[in-house]
Amino acid sequence: MLSQQRKDMITILKREVVPYLRSQQFQGSFPHFRRLQSDQIDLITFQFNRHGGSFIIELAQASAAGFQTYWGEQITPQKMTAHDVDVDARRRLGSHSSYEDGIWFSYESAQSEQDYIRVAQQVIASFEQDVSHEARN
């Protein structure tokens, strides 16, 4: 059962962050998003801390043809999530490799809608910083 705090955070993420992701050509529904390009699929998955109060964002890229699991299941590009990609081939927002932790966005002390909005704004700023960093490299 989801805590009220987590429900409130998800509501604000859907209201504030999802439109930003849509403006970046991502499709899907919370917590999984994908951007289909001619040569690859960009994947985003929001992953909440099982103990509550924070979340991280997993990023991955995969072939535009989709993905075949080691047991032979074919996952189409329209159904792929970041969790379908091998852990060594994905990273977390704010990190540069699968070996770094990335940014944990904390809403543990949120007491008002504005507190949740601040967390959502941090997410958007982190995406923008990540994109500009990738463009430089």
Backbone torsions as a table, in degrees:
resi	resn	phi	psi	omega
1	MET	NA	132.7	-178.2
2	LEU	-78.1	140.1	175.7
3	SER	-71.3	158.9	177.6
4	GLN	-62.8	-36.8	178.9
5	GLN	-60.9	-45.4	179.2
6	ARG	-65.1	-42.2	176.6
7	LYS	-58.7	-43.3	178.9
8	ASP	-63.3	-40.8	179.7
9	MET	-65.3	-42.6	179.2
10	ILE	-62.9	-41.3	178.0
11	THR	-57.3	-46.1	-178.8
12	ILE	-70.2	-39.1	177.2
13	LEU	-60.5	-42.8	178.6
14	LYS	-63.5	-38.6	-177.6
15	ARG	-77.0	-37.2	-172.6
16	GLU	-101.7	-43.8	-172.4
17	VAL	-89.8	-39.7	-177.8
18	VAL	-58.6	-43.5	175.7
19	PRO	-59.8	-35.4	175.4
20	TYR	-62.6	-46.3	179.3
21	LEU	-61.8	-40.0	177.4
22	ARG	-61.8	-38.5	178.4
23	SER	-65.6	-19.6	177.3
24	GLN	-97.0	14.9	175.9
25	GLN	75.0	18.7	176.6
26	PHE	-83.6	142.8	176.3
27	GLN	-119.3	171.0	178.8
28	GLY	118.0	-171.1	178.4
29	SER	-137.0	153.6	-176.0
30	PHE	-55.5	130.0	12.1
31	PRO	-101.1	8.7	-174.4
32	HIS	-114.3	130.0	179.4
33	PHE	-132.9	151.0	178.5
34	ARG	-144.6	147.8	176.0
35	ARG	-123.7	111.9	-178.8
36	LEU	-85.3	124.9	176.1
37	GLN	-121.9	171.8	-176.1
38	SER	-63.7	-32.7	-175.1
39	ASP	-112.9	-8.8	-178.3
40	GLN	-160.7	169.0	173.5
41	ILE	-118.6	128.0	173.4
42	ASP	-95.3	131.6	-173.8
43	LEU	-123.0	141.2	177.3
44	ILE	-133.2	132.8	174.4
45	THR	-136.2	127.8	174.7
46	PHE	-84.1	127.4	-178.3
47	GLN	-124.8	117.2	-177.4
48	PHE	-87.9	145.1	175.6
49	ASN	-64.4	127.5	-177.9
50	ARG	-63.6	-20.4	179.3
51	HIS	-90.8	-3.0	176.0
52	GLY	92.0	163.9	170.2
53	GLY	85.3	-5.0	-179.8
54	SER	-160.9	166.2	176.4
55	PHE	-150.3	163.1	177.9
56	ILE	-130.9	160.8	-178.6
57	ILE	-120.7	118.8	179.3
58	GLU	-87.3	136.3	178.7
59	LEU	-122.1	141.5	177.3
60	ALA	-154.6	163.2	173.3
61	GLN	-131.3	146.8	-179.8
62	ALA	-143.4	169.2	178.0
63	SER	-62.9	144.6	177.8
64	ALA	-65.4	-13.7	179.5
65	ALA	-82.3	-8.8	-176.8
66	GLY	104.2	-156.0	-171.3
67	PHE	-148.6	139.9	175.4
68	GLN	-113.8	125.1	179.4
69	THR	-69.8	165.0	179.8
70	TYR	-65.1	-19.2	178.0
71	TRP	-95.1	5.8	171.5
72	GLY	98.8	-2.7	179.2
73	GLU	-73.2	130.8	177.6
74	GLN	-92.3	124.1	177.8
75	ILE	-106.7	121.0	-177.1
76	THR	-72.7	156.5	178.7
77	PRO	-55.8	-33.5	-178.2
78	GLN	-73.5	-12.5	-178.1
79	LYS	-115.2	-5.7	-176.3
80	MET	-67.3	148.0	171.8
81	THR	-128.6	166.0	178.1
82	ALA	-59.7	-29.5	-179.0
83	HIS	-72.6	-14.8	176.5
84	ASP	-75.7	-23.7	-177.3
85	VAL	-82.7	141.6	178.9
86	ASP	-51.2	139.8	-175.4
87	VAL	-56.4	-32.3	179.0
88	ASP	-73.5	-14.8	-177.7
89	ALA	-103.2	10.9	177.4
90	ARG	-130.0	167.0	179.2
91	ARG	-146.3	172.4	179.2
92	ARG	-105.4	147.2	178.3
93	LEU	-53.5	129.1	-179.1
94	GLY	96.4	-4.0	177.4
95	SER	-116.0	169.0	-179.2
96	HIS	-114.4	-3.1	178.0
97	SER	-155.1	171.0	179.0
98	SER	-70.5	-10.3	-177.5
99	TYR	-92.0	-5.6	177.3
100	GLU	-102.4	152.1	-174.6
101	ASP	-76.3	-36.9	-176.4
102	GLY	87.3	-170.0	-174.9
103	ILE	-95.8	124.7	169.9
104	TRP	-93.7	118.3	179.4
105	PHE	-88.4	117.1	-174.7
106	SER	-100.4	131.4	173.5
107	TYR	-122.6	14.0	-175.4
108	GLU	-57.1	-36.7	-177.7
109	SER	-97.8	8.5	-179.0
110	ALA	-64.0	132.3	179.1
111	GLN	-126.1	-9.4	-179.2
112	SER	-140.8	165.8	176.9
113	GLU	-57.5	-38.4	-179.7
114	GLN	-61.6	-35.1	177.3
115	ASP	-62.9	-42.8	178.4
116	TYR	-67.4	-38.1	178.5
117	ILE	-62.8	-39.8	177.6
118	ARG	-59.8	-40.2	177.6
119	VAL	-63.7	-44.4	179.2
120	ALA	-61.5	-39.3	177.3
121	GLN	-65.2	-34.9	175.4
122	GLN	-64.5	-38.3	177.7
123	VAL	-61.3	-49.9	-179.1
124	ILE	-61.1	-45.4	179.1
125	ALA	-61.0	-38.0	179.3
126	SER	-67.5	-40.2	175.3
127	PHE	-61.0	-45.7	-179.0
128	GLU	-64.0	-40.6	177.5
129	GLN	-66.0	-41.0	-179.9
130	ASP	-63.2	-43.8	179.6
131	VAL	-63.5	-44.2	-179.5
132	SER	-67.8	-33.6	176.2
133	HIS	-65.9	-44.7	179.8
134	GLU	-62.6	-38.1	-179.3
135	ALA	-65.6	-31.7	179.5
136	ARG	-75.2	-25.4	-176.3
137	ASN	-94.6	NA	NA
